[in-house]
Amino acid sequence: MKRESPSFGGLFDIDAKREAIMEMESIMAQPGFWDDSGTSREIIKKRTTLEKVVQLWDGLVRQTEDARVMIELGEEAQDAETLTEVHGMAVRLMEAVGAAEFQRMLCGPHDRNSCFITINPGAGGTESQDWAEMILRMYLRYCEKKGWKTVITEYQAGDEAGLKSATFNVSGEYAYGYLRAEAGIHRLVRISPFDSNARRHTSFASMYAFPEIEEEDIEIKISDTDLKVDTFRSGGAGGQHVNTTDSAVRITHLPSGIIVACQSERSQISNRATAMKVLRAKLYEREVEERKDKASEIAAEKKEIGWGSQIRSYVLHPYKMVKDLRTGVESGNPDSVLDGNLEDFVVAYLMGVRRNVGDAE
């Protein structure tokens, strides 16, 4: 028998969350809980999410109480050393509150999920293909700094340098919640290393994130008759990221025209399974788009990869600066940003998006 998973209220309604956790634990203790694996997984996932919110709240309450006690002691004793300690506790508390506020931004239905990232160059041939390769490295480095595991599942090398397309999987908690903030068009201005006259060039590349979706999470029906499956040999500039056997798989979903590929494993079966995950994720986003009056959060910014549609500019000449055109966040150190130091941009965007939504409400 399929059970309804308990609902819960607003994010900071802690009492309701404690009650929901108790209700879930009661359901989990019942015989036959694992008979419906899909519902069981959903309940456990929601319980884990609620427990982390409650633990975060309890930690803030403890810090607040500790600071209050120290303030009272400091006022009574007029002890400068105690007051200095209170100041330090207040600073740490404010930092914890800020972290909790940011955590509140990651409350979308799939924000906790792992995800797939696709990178594509804009028009401009070798220039844009090289820029796309730089973007790929930037996000791989960012994921490495976050402690997330990455696997390049598809890589098509550029004609002379860079890449024509790439897809990689990111495994880690809240990977999609963070990386969806980076979806859009990225613009580079530099002296071209491919121009013998050393002229300045402008290049574009796109990055999009798709949440990794389990079959149990959505009702996306994929018929074998709707699929065209081709196998091919991996190759190109992927280096150690890809293999060179005939096990690479390309799947075309005939009804939608969506094409996905995977070449990261030596097993054709494994590559097909990963390609199907990518396809399921993209079909999910397509389904979301069709159900809404406007494009989904992920695809809303998908525009022509060119002028007027970029979310961020990276200028290496005649001056050095990276500027996010959505939030106004700037950095005078493009080398650091291109090495994966993106947290300031990500946090600013996520916090800004939530506040704008709240203001609109």
N, C-alpha and C positions, 0 to 999 in steps of 0.2 A: 504494500500500500504506500502510495506517495504521500509524504508529509509536507505540509507547508512550513517553510522556515520562518521563524519569528521575525517580525519587523522591529525597527528601532527608530527613535526620534532624532532630533537635531544632534549635531556633532558633539556639543558640550552638555547634553542632557545626561549627566553621569548616572543618576539614579535609574533612568530608563535603560541605560546600557548595562548596569549591573543586573537588573531584572532580566534583560534579554539573555545575558550570559548564563544565568541560572536556568532559564527556560531551555536554552540549548543543551546545557549539561544534562537536564532531565530527559530530553529527547534522546541524547546520545546513550543514556543508560538503559533505554528500553530495548527489549529483545527485538532482533530483526533490524536494528538500526542500519546495518551495512547491506541490507538486501537491495536497497536502491542506492547504488554507488554515487550517482549524480547528485542526488539530494544530500547524501551524507557529506560529500566533499564540499558542497555549497555551505552547509551548516558549519563545518569545521573552519572553513575559510572565513566566514563572517565572525565566528567566535574569536578567532585569532586576531582579526582586525579590531574588534571591540575591546579585547583584553589589552591590546597595546595602547589604545586611547585611554582606557581607565588607568593603566599603569602610569602613563604620561601625566594625567591629571593628578593622581595621588602623589607623584613626585613633586609637582609644582606646589601642591598644598603643604607637603612636608617642608619644602624650602621656605615657603612663606611663613609658616609657623616658627621655624628656626630663626628667621630674620626678625620676627616680631619679638621673640623672647630676648634675643641679643640686644635689640633696640631698648627694651625695658631695662635690661641690666646696665646698658651703657648710660642711660639717662639717670638712673639712680646713683651710679658710682661716679658719673662724670669722668669716666676712664677713657682717655684718648686712644689707647690701644684697642679697647673694645669697640669704640666708635669706628675706628679704621677697619676693624674686622667686619662690622656691620655694613660699611660701605662696599667692601668686597663681596659680601653676600648679596647685597642689593644688585650689584652689577651682574653677578652670575644669575640671579633670578630673572633679571630683565632679558638676559641672553637666552635663558630657558624659555621664557614666555615668547620671545621672538621666534625661537625654533618651533615651538608648539603652534604658533600662528602660521608659520610656513607649512607645517605638517597638515594643517587644516585645508591648505590649498589642494593637497593631493587626495581628494575624496571623490574623484570621478569613478565610474563603474569599473574601469579597467586600469586605473592608475597604478595599482600594485603589481600589475602583470609585467612579465618580460615582453620583449617586442622585437620587431624587425625594422631595420632602417634601410631605406633605398637612397642611393646617390646617383644623380644623373647630371651630365654637363648640359649647358645651354648651347645656343648657336655659337660658332666661332672656332670649330675644329680643334686643333692641338692645344690652343690657349685654354679653352674651356675644359677640355679633357684633362689637362694638367691640373687645373684648379679643382676639378672634381676629385682628383687623387689626393690633393692637399686637404680637402674637406673630409674625405674618408679617413685620412690619418688623424685629423683633429678629433673626430668623434671616437675613434678607437682609443686615442690617448685619454680623452675625457672618461670613457667607460673604465679604462684601466685605473684611473685615479679614484673612481667611485667604487672600485672593487668588484665590478661586474665582469662576467665572463662573456667574451665575444667570439663568434665563429663566422667567418665569411662564407656565405652559402652560394653566392653567385658573383662572378667577376668577369667582365668583358674588357679586355685591354684596349687602349686607344690605338690609333693608327701609327703614331710616332711616339707618343708619350701619354701618360695619364690613363684614364679609363673612359669607356663609353657607358658603362653602367656597373653598379655593384649593389649587392644586398648582403647585410650581415645580421645575425641574430644576437641579441643582447639578453643575457640571463641574469636577473638580479631583482631584488625587491624594489618596487617603484621605478623600474627602468623606464617604462612607458610614461609614467607620470612626469618624470623629469624631461625626457627626450622629446615629448610632444611639444614642449616649449620652443624647440629649435626648428620645427617644421617650416619650410618656406624656401625662398630664393636668397642666395648669398652672392654678393657682388665683390669682385676683386679688382683693384686698380694697382698696376705695377708696371715697371719697365720689363718688357717681355724678354725672357731668356731665349726665345725662339725667333726673335727679330734681329737680323744682322745690323739694322740701323738703330737698334736700341731705342725704339719708340715706346711710348706709354700705351698700354692696352687695358681695356676693361673686359672682364670675363664674368660669366654667371654659371652657377651650379645650384641644383636643388637637393634638399634633404627632406624626406618624409618618414614619419614613424607610424607603424601599425601595431596595435596590441596583439600579443600572441593569444589566440583564442582556443580554448579546449573545445572538443566536439560537444561536451556536455553543457557548455555555457550558452550556446546559441543553436538555433535551428536553421542550419545552412545545409540544404540537401545538394549533394554533388553526385550526379549520376556518371557512371563510367562511360556511358555513351556520349556524354558531353565533353569528354576529355580526349585531346590528341597528345600522346606521349612520345617524345623523341629522346633518344640517347645520343650522346656525343662525347668526344674526347676533350678533357679540360686542357687548357693551355694559356699562353700569353704571359703577361707580367705579374701574375698573381703570386709568383714565388712559392714560398712554403705555405701560403694561405690556401692553395688549391692543389688537387692531385692531378696526375696526368694519365689516368686510366680511361677506359671507355665507359665508365660508370656514371658520368654526369647525366642529369635528367632535365629535360625541358617539357613543361606541361602547358598546353594551351587550352583554356576553358572556352569552348566554342560559342556558347550563348552570349558571353560577355566580352569575348576577345582578350581577356586578361591572360598574360603570359608570365610564367614564373619559372625559375630554374634553380638547380642546386648542384654544386660540384665539390662540396667540401669533404665528402666521405669517399672511401674507396668501394663502399658497397652501394650498388645501384638501388637496392631496397631502402637503405637509409637515406639516400639522396631523394628518392621519391617521397618518402615520409616527410622529410623536411620541406620539400617543394609543396606538398599538400597543405602543410601548416601555413606557409606563406599565402597560398591561394585562398585558404579559409579565412585568413586575416583580411585579405583584400576584398573578398566577397562580403565579409561582414561590414566593412566600411562602405561598400557599395549599397548594401541593404540599408544601412543607417541613412545614407544620403537620400535614398528613395523615399524613406519614411518621413523625412523632415521637409519643411518648406524651403529651407536653405541647406547648403552643404554642411556636413558634419564638422565638428571642431577640428578634426585632422585635415580634412580636405578643403576647408573654407578658404585657405590661402593659396590653393593650387592655381597658379596663373601661368601665363607664358613666362618661360625662363629668360627674362630680359629686362629692359629698362622699365622703371616705374612700378615693378612688382616685388622688389627685394625687401627683405626684413632687416638685413644688416649689410653694412659696407665695410670692407677691409682695404684700407689704403696704405700701400707701401711706398708710393712716390706720388707727388713731390714731398710729402710729409708722411709721418707714420701715425695712423689712428684706426681704431675699430669703433664703429658707432652702430648701435641698435636703433633702427628707425622707428620701432614701436614704443620703446621705453625711454629712449634718450641716453641710456647707459653708454659710456665711452671708456676706451682704454687707449693709452698712448704706447702700449707695448704689444703690437700685433704678433710678434714672435711667441710671446707667452700664450696669447689667445689661441694661436694656431697649434700650440703644443698641448691644447686641451684644457686650458684654464678658463672654463666657461661658466663657472658657478654664479658669478655676479650677474651675468646676462640671464641665466635660467631663473634664478630666484626673483629678479626684478620683474620678469615677464609673468611668472606664475602669480606673484603677489598682486601685480597690477591687474591681471585678468580677473581675479576673484573680486578685487575691490570694485572694478568697473561693473561687474555683474551685480554686486551688492548695491551700488549706487543706482543702477537701473531699476532694481526692485523697489 
